[in-house]
Amino acid sequence: MPKKGSGKRANLPTRDELPTVGVSRLRALHLITPSMSSALVAFGEGESALVREIRVSHLKFPNGGSWSFFHCPSCAKRVRTLRLYDGRVVCKACDGLVYAGQAGDKSGVIERLRKRLNGEGRLSRPGLIERRGRLEIALRRALIVQRRNRLGSLRE
C-alpha cells in the first residue's frame, strides 16, 4: 500500500488552494439575478483576471424566493461553486482533487476537535451541546484515519 503523499496525487494541489467563486456570493452582491441565464465570472483581479461566461439556472420557490446554480462548463452539472484548475473552470466532480483535510496528517484536526469538545477555543459558546455528537463522531473518524496511516507506513 503506497504511503499517502506519494504517487499520482503527490504534486497536485488540494481544492482548498484553488481560486473559487460561489454563486451565493454573486447573488448577495446582486451580480446574478433570477432573470439571468448566464453570468460573467472572473477568477482574479485586474488585467490578469480570467473571465468566462457561465450558464446559470434558478430554482424558484412558491413563496417567491429562489436559489441560483452554475452549470459546470465541463460536465453541465448544476453546482454552487466553481474552481479554476489548470486554466479550466471546473466543479468538484471534474477537478479530481481532494480537500487538504482528506490528505496528509490529521493531528491538527484531532487537536481542534478535542479543544471543541472540552469547551475551549472559538466554539465554547452556546450550541455545543447540539453539536457534541457530530464532533465526537468526527474525532473518532480522524483518529481512525490517523491510525490507518500509521499502520500503512509501518507495513512499507
C-alpha positions as CSV (number, residue, x, y, z in Angstrom):
1,M,0.0,0.0,0.0
2,P,1.6,3.3,-1.0
3,K,2.2,5.9,1.6
4,K,-0.1,8.9,1.5
5,G,1.6,11.9,-0.1
6,S,3.4,9.7,-2.7
7,G,2.3,8.6,-6.1
8,K,0.0,10.3,-8.5
9,R,-1.5,12.9,-6.2
10,A,1.8,14.0,-4.5
11,N,2.3,17.0,-6.7
12,L,-1.3,18.0,-7.1
13,P,-2.8,21.0,-5.2
14,T,-5.7,20.5,-2.9
15,R,-9.2,22.0,-3.5
16,D,-8.5,24.5,-0.7
17,E,-5.7,26.0,-2.7
18,L,-7.6,26.7,-5.9
19,P,-9.4,30.0,-6.6
20,T,-13.1,29.6,-6.3
21,V,-16.3,31.5,-7.0
22,G,-19.6,30.8,-5.4
23,V,-23.0,31.6,-6.9
24,S,-24.3,32.6,-3.4
25,R,-21.8,35.4,-3.0
26,L,-22.7,36.7,-6.5
27,R,-26.4,36.6,-5.7
28,A,-25.8,38.5,-2.4
29,L,-23.9,41.2,-4.4
30,H,-26.7,41.4,-7.0
31,L,-24.3,40.4,-9.7
32,I,-26.6,37.5,-10.5
33,T,-30.3,38.0,-10.5
34,P,-33.1,35.4,-11.0
35,S,-33.8,36.8,-14.5
36,M,-30.3,35.9,-15.8
37,S,-29.5,32.8,-17.8
38,S,-25.7,33.3,-17.9
39,A,-23.2,35.4,-16.0
40,L,-19.6,36.6,-16.4
41,V,-17.4,35.1,-13.8
42,A,-13.9,36.4,-13.1
43,F,-11.1,34.5,-11.4
44,G,-8.5,37.0,-10.2
45,E,-8.5,40.8,-10.4
46,G,-7.4,43.4,-12.9
47,E,-6.0,42.8,-16.4
48,S,-4.8,39.3,-15.5
49,A,-8.2,38.0,-14.4
50,L,-9.6,35.1,-16.3
51,V,-13.2,35.9,-17.3
52,R,-15.7,33.3,-18.5
53,E,-19.4,33.3,-19.3
54,I,-21.0,30.6,-17.3
55,R,-24.6,29.3,-17.7
56,V,-26.8,29.9,-14.7
57,S,-30.2,28.4,-13.7
58,H,-32.6,29.2,-10.9
59,L,-34.9,27.1,-8.7
60,K,-37.9,29.2,-7.8
61,F,-39.9,28.6,-4.7
62,P,-43.7,29.1,-4.2
63,N,-43.0,31.8,-1.5
64,G,-41.2,34.0,-4.1
65,G,-37.6,33.0,-3.2
66,S,-35.1,31.2,-5.3
67,W,-31.7,29.6,-5.4
68,S,-29.2,30.0,-8.3
69,F,-26.8,27.4,-9.7
70,F,-23.9,27.5,-12.0
71,H,-23.7,24.8,-14.7
72,C,-20.2,23.4,-14.9
73,P,-18.6,24.1,-18.3
74,S,-17.1,20.6,-18.3
75,C,-19.9,18.3,-17.3
76,A,-23.0,20.7,-17.3
77,K,-23.8,19.6,-13.7
78,R,-25.7,22.1,-11.5
79,V,-23.2,23.3,-8.8
80,R,-23.0,26.1,-6.3
81,T,-19.2,26.6,-6.5
82,L,-16.7,26.6,-9.4
83,R,-12.9,26.4,-9.3
84,L,-10.1,27.4,-11.6
85,Y,-7.8,24.4,-12.2
86,D,-5.1,24.3,-14.9
87,G,-6.7,27.2,-16.7
88,R,-10.1,25.5,-16.8
89,V,-13.3,26.3,-14.9
90,V,-14.5,23.1,-13.3
91,C,-16.7,21.8,-10.5
92,K,-15.5,19.5,-7.7
93,A,-16.6,16.4,-9.6
94,C,-14.4,17.4,-12.6
95,D,-11.2,18.6,-10.8
96,G,-10.2,15.2,-9.5
97,L,-8.7,16.7,-6.3
98,V,-9.2,16.2,-2.6
99,Y,-9.5,18.7,0.2
100,A,-6.5,19.4,2.4
101,G,-8.2,17.7,5.3
102,Q,-8.5,14.4,3.3
103,A,-4.8,14.2,2.6
104,G,-1.9,14.2,5.0
105,D,-1.6,14.4,8.7
106,K,-4.7,14.5,10.9
107,S,-3.0,15.7,14.1
108,G,-4.1,19.3,13.7
109,V,-7.7,18.2,13.1
110,I,-7.7,16.0,16.1
111,E,-6.4,18.7,18.4
112,R,-9.0,21.2,17.2
113,L,-11.8,18.7,17.7
114,R,-10.6,17.8,21.2
115,K,-10.4,21.5,22.1
116,R,-14.0,22.0,20.9
117,L,-15.2,19.0,22.9
118,N,-13.5,20.4,26.0
119,G,-15.2,23.7,25.6
120,E,-12.0,25.6,24.6
121,G,-11.4,27.8,21.6
122,R,-13.9,29.6,19.4
123,L,-16.7,27.1,19.8
124,S,-17.0,27.4,23.6
125,R,-20.3,29.3,23.2
126,P,-23.9,28.1,23.5
127,G,-24.9,25.4,21.0
128,L,-22.0,23.0,21.8
129,I,-24.5,20.5,23.3
130,E,-26.3,20.1,19.9
131,R,-23.1,19.6,18.0
132,R,-21.4,17.4,20.6
133,G,-22.5,14.1,18.9
134,R,-21.3,15.2,15.5
135,L,-18.0,16.4,17.0
136,E,-17.4,13.1,18.7
137,I,-18.0,11.2,15.5
138,A,-15.7,13.5,13.6
139,L,-13.0,12.9,16.2
140,R,-13.4,9.1,16.0
141,R,-13.1,9.2,12.2
142,A,-10.0,11.4,12.3
143,L,-8.4,9.0,14.8
144,I,-9.2,6.0,12.6
145,V,-7.7,7.7,9.6
146,Q,-4.6,8.6,11.6
147,R,-4.2,5.0,12.8
148,R,-4.6,3.6,9.3
149,N,-1.9,6.0,8.0
150,R,0.5,4.9,10.8
151,L,-0.2,1.2,10.0
152,G,0.3,1.8,6.3
153,S,3.6,3.4,6.9
154,L,4.8,0.6,9.2
155,R,4.0,-2.1,6.6
156,E,6.2,-0.5,3.9
